[in-house]
C-alpha cells in the first residue's frame, strides 16, 4: 500500500536525506500513520530510525535552521518543534520486561522489533522514508484491516502485552472510547485477567489516561469498559460504589452509576471543560452513604451534595488531580448542584435567585449546564417540564443580576469598619453583623447599597448591645 500522499510536507524529505547521510533507515510510525488513514488531522509525528535516533534529530534540526530541539538522553529520544509540527525521534528498539516494573530493558533493534513492541496493530504501522521504498506502508499485523473493522488488537499475545506494560490496558480503553472501536475479545479478556497489574503503574499516568477518556465525545463508553474489565474498581473504587439498585417493598431507586454516566454524556454534548465534566462525575458520588429508605416517601439521599463536596479533596488527592482552584471549582459545583433544581420545583423568588447568584458567582452558567445535564428521566414530558422551568430560572437570574449586581457583590461594610464604628476589637459580634448585612441584602430586606448597609449595621449592633462610637456616614 502506497502512502506518498501523506508525506508531502518538506520535513519528510529532510528526514530522509539526513537518515541516508547517517546510513540508517527512517520511518514515520504510530499515531500519525493511523490518523492519516482515518483522515483525522494530526500535527504530531513520530519517527523511528534503525539506530542513531538522537543524531538523526540533530541532523534534521540543523537542516531546518533554528528549530527548537529537546534531547532526552535517558530515553534515547529527541523532539523538534517546527512551526506547527512536533516531531519526535527515537531509535528502533526491542524490549524485555521484569515482573515488578513497566520500565523495560532496552536494546537496539530493527524496524520489525520496534513494531513488535507497539501496543496495538493500528499503532504499529509505519511509512518508509527510504530510497527504493519511499511512501510504502509497512503493516506486518494488518493494522489497516483492523482500522476498517474498527477493532483494537495487540500485535503480539495480548496477555503478555498487558502484563509487560499494564498502562496499555488504560490506553486500549482510551482508544476504544476516542475512536469508537471495539476491543477484540481475546484482548478484552486479557485486560480483565491482568487488571491487578495496574498497581505497578504510577497514579499520574493512570489519571492522564482517565482524563483523556473523560474528554472523549462519549466518555460513558470508556467508563463502562473500565467497569466491565474490573479496572475501575482498582483505580476509582469510589465510583463503583454508585453501581446497583436496592428494592424495598417493591420500590427501587435509579442506578446511580449509570445515571452518572448519562449526566457525563449529556454535559459532554455542551462542554469540553474537563473540570465541569469531573463535576458531572462527582455530583452524586456520596449518594451510597446517604441512601435511606422511608416507607412513606421511598428512597432519599439527603445531604449527598454536602458530603460529596467534602469528599472532593480526598478523591482528587488519591487520583493525583490538582489540589488548587480546579478542585475548588468542582467542589463548589457539587455542593450547589441541587440548588437550581430546587428552584424549578417551587415559586422562584428574588431572594432564592439572589443567594444562588451570590454563591455560584462567575460559575453560575457552568452550574446551570450541570443541572440541565442532570435531568435524565425517561419521561420526555418530565424532561421538557424541567427544561422549561430552567429557562424561567435563567430569565429570573438575568433580571435579578441586572437589578442587584449580585455576582460581583462585595460587602458594602468591611469588618474593619464595623470595629471602628463600634470601637471594638475582633470578636464574634463582628462576624455576626457582617453575616446579618449579607443575609439582609440577599433576602431583599435592604437594598444593595452602602448607605442602607450602614443603617442596618447600626440597628443590628444595638440589638447586640453595641453603641456607635464613630459614624461612618
C-alpha positions as CSV (number, residue, x, y, z in Angstrom):
1,X,0.0,0.0,0.0
2,X,1.4,3.4,-1.1
3,X,1.1,6.4,1.3
4,X,3.1,9.1,-0.6
5,X,0.1,11.5,-0.4
6,X,0.6,11.6,3.4
7,X,4.3,12.5,3.4
8,X,4.3,15.5,1.1
9,X,5.4,18.0,3.8
10,X,9.1,19.1,3.1
11,X,10.2,17.9,6.6
12,X,9.8,14.3,5.5
13,X,12.4,14.8,2.6
14,X,14.8,16.4,5.1
15,X,14.4,13.4,7.4
16,X,15.0,11.0,4.5
17,X,18.2,12.9,3.4
18,X,19.6,13.1,7.0
19,X,18.9,9.4,7.5
20,X,20.7,8.5,4.3
21,X,23.7,10.6,5.3
22,X,23.8,8.8,8.7
23,X,23.4,5.4,6.9
24,X,20.2,4.5,8.8
25,X,16.7,3.7,7.8
26,X,13.9,6.0,8.9
27,X,10.1,5.5,9.1
28,X,7.1,7.5,10.2
29,X,5.3,5.3,12.7
30,X,2.4,5.1,15.1
31,X,-0.4,7.6,15.6
32,X,0.5,9.8,12.6
33,X,0.1,6.9,10.2
34,X,-3.1,5.7,11.9
35,X,-4.7,9.2,11.8
36,X,-3.7,9.7,8.2
37,X,-5.6,6.5,7.2
38,X,-8.6,7.6,9.4
39,X,-8.4,11.1,7.7
40,X,-8.0,12.7,11.1
41,X,-6.0,15.9,11.4
42,X,-2.7,15.5,13.3
43,X,0.5,17.5,13.8
44,X,2.4,15.1,16.0
45,X,4.9,12.9,14.0
46,X,6.8,10.0,15.4
47,X,9.9,9.0,13.5
48,X,11.8,5.7,14.2
49,X,15.3,5.0,12.8
50,X,17.4,1.9,12.8
51,X,19.9,3.5,15.3
52,X,21.1,7.0,15.9
53,X,17.7,8.5,16.8
54,X,19.1,11.5,18.6
55,X,21.7,12.1,15.9
56,X,19.1,12.0,13.3
57,X,17.0,14.6,15.1
58,X,20.1,16.8,15.5
59,X,20.8,16.5,11.8
60,X,17.3,17.3,10.8
61,X,17.2,20.3,13.2
62,X,20.4,21.6,11.6
63,X,18.8,21.4,8.1
64,X,15.8,23.2,9.3
65,X,17.9,26.0,10.8
66,X,16.9,27.4,14.2
67,X,14.1,24.9,15.1
68,X,14.0,24.1,18.7
69,X,15.2,20.7,19.7
70,X,14.9,18.9,23.0
71,X,17.0,15.9,23.7
72,X,16.2,13.2,26.3
73,X,19.3,11.1,26.5
74,X,17.9,8.9,29.3
75,X,15.1,7.8,27.0
76,X,17.0,7.9,23.8
77,X,14.6,10.3,22.2
78,X,14.6,13.9,20.8
79,X,11.9,16.3,19.9
80,X,11.8,19.0,17.3
81,X,9.2,21.8,17.3
82,X,9.0,23.2,13.8
83,X,6.3,25.8,13.1
84,X,3.0,23.9,13.9
85,X,4.6,20.4,13.9
86,X,6.0,18.4,16.7
87,X,8.4,15.6,15.6
88,X,9.7,13.0,18.0
89,X,12.7,10.8,17.0
90,X,13.7,7.5,18.6
91,X,16.0,4.7,17.6
92,X,14.3,1.3,16.8
93,X,14.5,-1.0,19.8
94,X,13.4,-4.2,21.3
95,X,12.3,-4.5,24.9
96,X,12.2,-7.0,27.7
97,X,10.3,-6.6,31.0
98,X,10.7,-7.7,34.6
99,X,7.7,-8.7,36.7
100,X,7.6,-5.7,39.0
101,X,8.2,-2.8,36.6
102,X,6.7,-1.4,33.4
103,X,10.1,0.1,32.5
104,X,11.7,-2.3,30.1
105,X,15.3,-3.2,29.4
106,X,16.0,-1.8,26.0
107,X,18.5,-2.7,23.2
108,X,18.8,-1.5,19.6
109,X,16.6,-3.3,17.2
110,X,15.2,-3.5,13.7
111,X,12.0,-1.8,12.4
112,X,10.3,-5.2,13.0
113,X,11.5,-5.3,16.6
114,X,10.1,-1.8,17.1
115,X,6.7,-2.7,15.6
116,X,6.5,-5.9,17.7
117,X,6.8,-3.8,20.9
118,X,3.9,-1.5,19.9
119,X,0.7,-1.5,21.9
120,X,-1.9,-2.1,19.1
121,X,-1.8,-3.1,15.5
122,X,-3.3,0.2,14.5
123,X,-0.3,2.0,16.1
124,X,2.3,-0.4,14.7
125,X,2.0,0.8,11.0
126,X,5.0,2.6,9.5
127,X,5.6,4.6,6.3
128,X,9.1,4.3,4.8
129,X,11.1,7.4,4.2
130,X,13.9,5.5,2.5
131,X,15.1,5.4,-1.1
132,X,13.7,2.5,-3.0
133,X,10.6,2.1,-0.7
134,X,9.6,5.8,-0.3
135,X,6.0,6.0,0.9
136,X,5.4,2.3,1.3
137,X,3.3,1.2,4.2
138,X,4.9,-1.4,6.5
139,X,2.0,-3.1,8.1
140,X,3.0,-6.6,9.5
141,X,-0.1,-7.0,11.7
142,X,-2.9,-6.0,9.3
143,X,-3.5,-2.7,11.1
144,X,-5.3,-1.3,8.1
145,X,-7.8,-4.1,8.2
146,X,-8.3,-3.5,11.9
147,X,-8.9,0.1,11.2
148,X,-11.6,-0.8,8.6
149,X,-13.2,-3.2,11.1
150,X,-12.8,-0.7,14.0
151,X,-11.1,-3.3,16.1
152,X,-8.4,-2.8,18.8
153,X,-5.9,-5.7,18.8
154,X,-2.4,-6.2,20.1
155,X,0.4,-7.1,17.7
156,X,1.6,-10.0,19.9
157,X,-0.1,-12.2,22.5
158,X,-2.4,-9.8,24.5
159,X,-1.8,-11.3,28.0
160,X,1.9,-10.7,27.6
161,X,1.4,-7.2,26.1
162,X,-0.7,-6.1,29.0
163,X,1.3,-7.8,31.7
164,X,4.5,-6.3,30.4
165,X,3.1,-2.7,30.4
166,X,-0.2,-2.5,32.2
167,X,-0.7,1.1,31.2
168,X,-1.6,-0.4,27.8
169,X,-4.9,-1.6,29.4
170,X,-5.9,2.0,30.0
171,X,-4.7,3.0,26.6
172,X,-6.8,0.3,25.0
173,X,-9.9,1.6,26.7
174,X,-9.0,5.2,25.9
175,X,-8.5,4.4,22.1
176,X,-11.7,2.4,22.1
177,X,-13.5,5.4,23.5
178,X,-11.9,8.1,21.4
179,X,-12.2,6.1,18.1
180,X,-15.5,4.3,19.0
181,X,-13.7,1.0,18.3
182,X,-14.3,-2.5,19.8
183,X,-11.6,-4.2,21.9
184,X,-11.0,-7.6,20.3
185,X,-12.5,-10.4,22.6
186,X,-9.2,-12.1,23.5
187,X,-7.7,-8.7,24.2
188,X,-10.6,-7.7,26.4
189,X,-10.3,-11.0,28.4
190,X,-6.6,-10.4,28.8
191,X,-7.3,-6.9,30.3
192,X,-9.7,-8.5,32.8
193,X,-7.2,-11.2,33.7
194,X,-4.3,-8.8,34.1
195,X,-6.2,-5.9,35.8
196,X,-4.3,-6.3,39.1
197,X,-1.1,-5.5,37.2
198,X,-2.3,-1.8,37.0
199,X,-0.9,-1.5,40.6
200,X,2.7,-1.1,39.2
201,X,1.7,2.0,37.1
202,X,2.0,5.4,38.6
203,X,-1.2,7.2,39.6
204,X,-0.2,10.2,37.4
205,X,-0.1,8.0,34.3
206,X,-3.4,6.3,35.1
207,X,-5.1,9.6,35.7
208,X,-3.7,11.1,32.5
209,X,-5.4,8.3,30.5
210,X,-8.6,8.7,32.6
211,X,-8.7,12.4,31.8
212,X,-8.4,11.6,28.1
213,X,-11.3,9.1,28.4
214,X,-13.4,11.8,30.2
215,X,-12.6,14.3,27.3
216,X,-13.9,11.9,24.6
217,X,-17.0,12.6,22.7
218,X,-19.0,9.8,24.5
219,X,-17.0,9.2,27.7
220,X,-19.5,6.7,29.2
221,X,-18.2,4.1,26.7
222,X,-14.8,4.2,28.4
223,X,-16.2,4.1,31.9
224,X,-18.3,1.0,31.0
225,X,-15.2,-0.7,29.7
226,X,-13.3,0.2,32.8
227,X,-16.1,-1.2,34.9
228,X,-16.6,-4.4,32.9
229,X,-12.8,-5.2,32.9
230,X,-12.6,-4.5,36.7
231,X,-10.1,-1.7,36.3
232,X,-12.5,0.9,37.6
233,X,-12.8,-1.0,40.9
234,X,-9.0,-0.6,41.3
235,X,-8.3,2.9,40.0
236,X,-11.5,4.7,41.2
237,X,-13.3,2.4,43.7
238,X,-15.5,5.3,45.0
239,X,-17.2,5.5,41.6
240,X,-18.1,1.8,41.5
241,X,-19.9,2.1,44.8
242,X,-22.6,4.0,42.8
243,X,-23.5,0.8,41.0
244,X,-26.6,-1.2,41.7
245,X,-30.2,-0.8,42.7
246,X,-31.8,-1.6,46.0
247,X,-35.5,-2.6,46.2
248,X,-37.6,-2.4,49.4
249,X,-41.4,-3.0,49.4
250,X,-41.3,-3.0,45.6
251,X,-39.8,0.5,45.5
252,X,-36.4,0.9,43.8
253,X,-34.0,3.9,43.3
254,X,-32.3,4.5,40.0
255,X,-28.8,3.0,39.4
256,X,-26.6,6.0,40.3
257,X,-23.6,4.6,38.4
258,X,-25.5,4.6,35.0
259,X,-27.2,7.9,35.9
260,X,-23.8,9.5,36.5
261,X,-22.6,8.2,33.1
262,X,-25.7,9.7,31.4
263,X,-25.1,13.0,33.1
264,X,-21.5,12.9,31.9
265,X,-22.5,12.2,28.3
266,X,-25.2,14.9,28.5
267,X,-22.8,17.5,29.7
268,X,-20.1,16.4,27.2
269,X,-22.5,17.5,24.4
270,X,-22.2,21.1,25.6
271,X,-18.7,21.5,27.0
272,X,-15.1,20.4,26.6
273,X,-14.3,21.7,30.1
274,X,-12.5,18.8,31.8
275,X,-13.3,20.1,35.3
276,X,-17.0,20.6,34.5
277,X,-17.1,17.0,33.3
278,X,-15.4,16.0,36.5
279,X,-18.2,17.8,38.4
280,X,-20.7,15.7,36.5
281,X,-18.8,12.5,37.6
282,X,-18.7,13.7,41.2
283,X,-22.1,15.3,41.6
284,X,-23.7,12.2,43.2
285,X,-20.5,10.5,44.5
286,X,-21.8,10.3,48.1
287,X,-25.3,9.0,47.4
288,X,-24.3,5.5,48.6
289,X,-23.6,6.6,52.1
290,X,-26.6,9.0,52.4
291,X,-29.1,6.5,51.0
292,X,-32.1,5.9,53.3
293,X,-35.5,4.2,52.8
294,X,-38.6,5.7,54.3
295,X,-41.8,3.8,54.0
296,X,-43.9,7.0,53.3
297,X,-41.5,8.7,50.8
298,X,-39.3,6.0,49.4
299,X,-35.6,6.4,48.8
300,X,-33.8,9.6,49.9
301,X,-30.2,10.8,49.6
302,X,-30.4,13.9,51.9
303,X,-27.2,15.8,52.3
304,X,-25.3,14.0,49.5
305,X,-24.4,17.3,47.9
306,X,-22.7,18.5,51.1
307,X,-21.0,15.1,51.7
308,X,-20.0,15.0,48.1
309,X,-18.4,18.4,48.2
310,X,-16.4,17.5,51.3
311,X,-15.2,14.2,49.6
312,X,-13.8,16.1,46.6
313,X,-10.4,17.0,48.1
314,X,-9.7,13.4,49.2
315,X,-10.7,11.9,45.9
316,X,-8.6,14.5,44.0
317,X,-5.6,13.7,46.3
318,X,-6.0,10.0,45.7
319,X,-6.2,10.4,41.9
320,X,-3.3,12.9,41.9
321,X,-5.6,15.6,40.4
322,X,-4.7,19.2,41.1
323,X,-5.5,20.5,44.6
324,X,-5.9,24.0,43.5
325,X,-8.7,26.3,42.1
326,X,-9.8,23.5,39.8
327,X,-10.5,21.3,42.8
328,X,-12.4,24.1,44.5
329,X,-14.4,24.7,41.3
330,X,-15.5,21.1,41.2
331,X,-16.2,21.2,44.9
332,X,-18.4,24.3,44.5
333,X,-20.5,22.8,41.7
334,X,-21.0,19.5,43.6
335,X,-22.2,21.5,46.6
336,X,-24.6,23.7,44.6
337,X,-25.9,21.2,42.1
338,X,-29.3,20.7,43.7
339,X,-30.0,24.4,44.2
340,X,-31.3,25.3,40.7
341,X,-33.3,22.0,40.6
342,X,-34.9,23.1,43.9
343,X,-35.8,26.4,42.4
344,X,-37.7,24.9,39.5
345,X,-39.9,22.9,41.9
346,X,-41.2,26.0,43.7
347,X,-42.1,29.6,43.1
348,X,-38.9,31.4,42.0
349,X,-38.3,34.2,44.5
350,X,-35.8,37.0,44.0
351,X,-34.3,36.1,47.4
352,X,-33.5,32.5,46.3
353,X,-32.1,33.6,43.0
354,X,-30.0,36.3,44.6
355,X,-28.5,33.7,47.0
356,X,-27.7,31.3,44.2
357,X,-26.1,34.0,42.1
358,X,-24.0,35.1,45.1
359,X,-22.8,31.6,46.0
360,X,-22.2,30.5,42.4
361,X,-20.6,33.7,41.3
362,X,-18.9,33.5,37.8
363,X,-19.6,29.8,37.7
364,X,-23.4,30.2,37.5
365,X,-23.5,29.3,33.8
366,X,-21.5,26.1,34.4
367,X,-23.7,25.2,37.3
368,X,-26.8,25.6,35.2
369,X,-25.2,23.4,32.4
370,X,-24.5,20.7,35.1
371,X,-28.1,20.9,36.4
372,X,-29.6,20.6,32.9
373,X,-27.4,17.6,32.2
374,X,-28.6,16.1,35.5
375,X,-32.2,15.7,34.1
376,X,-32.0,12.1,32.9
377,X,-35.7,11.0,33.2
378,X,-37.0,8.6,30.6
379,X,-40.3,10.6,30.8
380,X,-39.9,13.1,27.9
381,X,-42.7,15.3,29.3
382,X,-40.9,15.5,32.6
383,X,-37.7,16.5,31.0
384,X,-39.4,19.1,28.9
385,X,-41.1,20.5,32.0
386,X,-37.8,20.8,33.9
387,X,-36.1,22.4,30.9
388,X,-38.9,24.9,30.6
389,X,-38.6,25.7,34.3
390,X,-34.9,26.1,34.0
391,X,-35.5,28.7,31.3
392,X,-37.7,30.6,33.7
393,X,-34.9,30.4,36.3
394,X,-32.4,31.7,33.8
395,X,-34.6,34.6,32.9
396,X,-35.1,35.4,36.6
397,X,-31.4,35.3,37.2
398,X,-30.8,37.8,34.4
399,X,-33.4,40.2,35.9
400,X,-32.0,39.9,39.4
401,X,-28.4,40.3,38.3
402,X,-29.2,43.4,36.2
403,X,-31.0,44.9,39.2
404,X,-28.8,43.9,42.1
405,X,-25.4,43.1,40.6
406,X,-25.1,40.1,43.0
407,X,-22.4,38.2,41.1
408,X,-19.9,41.0,41.6
409,X,-21.1,41.6,45.2
410,X,-18.7,42.9,47.7
411,X,-19.6,43.6,51.4
412,X,-20.7,47.3,51.5
413,X,-19.2,47.5,55.0
414,X,-15.9,45.7,55.9
415,X,-15.1,44.0,59.2
416,X,-12.6,46.8,60.0
417,X,-15.3,49.4,59.5
418,X,-17.6,47.6,61.8
419,X,-14.9,47.5,64.5
420,X,-14.2,51.3,64.0
421,X,-17.9,52.1,64.1
422,X,-18.5,50.4,67.5
423,X,-15.0,50.9,68.9
424,X,-14.4,47.1,69.4
425,X,-11.7,44.6,68.7
426,X,-12.1,41.4,66.6
427,X,-14.8,39.3,68.1
428,X,-17.8,37.1,67.3
429,X,-20.1,40.1,67.1
430,X,-18.2,41.5,64.1
431,X,-18.8,38.3,62.1
432,X,-22.4,38.2,63.2
433,X,-23.0,41.7,61.9
434,X,-21.3,41.0,58.6
435,X,-23.4,37.9,58.1
436,X,-26.6,39.8,59.0
437,X,-25.8,42.5,56.4
438,X,-25.2,39.9,53.7
439,X,-28.4,38.0,54.6
440,X,-30.4,41.2,54.6
441,X,-29.2,42.1,51.2
442,X,-29.7,38.6,49.8
443,X,-33.2,38.3,51.2
444,X,-34.2,41.7,49.9
445,X,-34.7,43.2,53.3
446,X,-32.4,46.1,52.4
447,X,-31.1,47.3,49.1
448,X,-27.6,46.5,48.0
449,X,-26.1,49.9,48.9
450,X,-23.5,51.2,51.4
451,X,-26.0,53.7,53.0
452,X,-28.6,51.0,53.6
453,X,-26.0,48.6,55.0
454,X,-24.6,51.1,57.5
455,X,-28.1,51.9,58.8
456,X,-28.8,48.2,59.2
457,X,-25.4,47.7,60.8
458,X,-26.2,50.2,63.5
459,X,-29.6,48.6,64.2
460,X,-28.0,45.1,64.4
461,X,-25.3,46.4,66.7
462,X,-27.9,47.9,69.0
463,X,-29.6,44.5,69.2
464,X,-26.2,43.0,70.3
465,X,-25.7,45.7,72.9
466,X,-23.1,47.7,71.0
467,X,-23.0,51.5,70.9
468,X,-21.9,53.5,67.9
469,X,-18.7,55.4,68.7
470,X,-17.9,56.5,65.1
471,X,-20.4,57.5,62.5
472,X,-19.4,56.0,59.0
473,X,-21.8,58.4,57.3
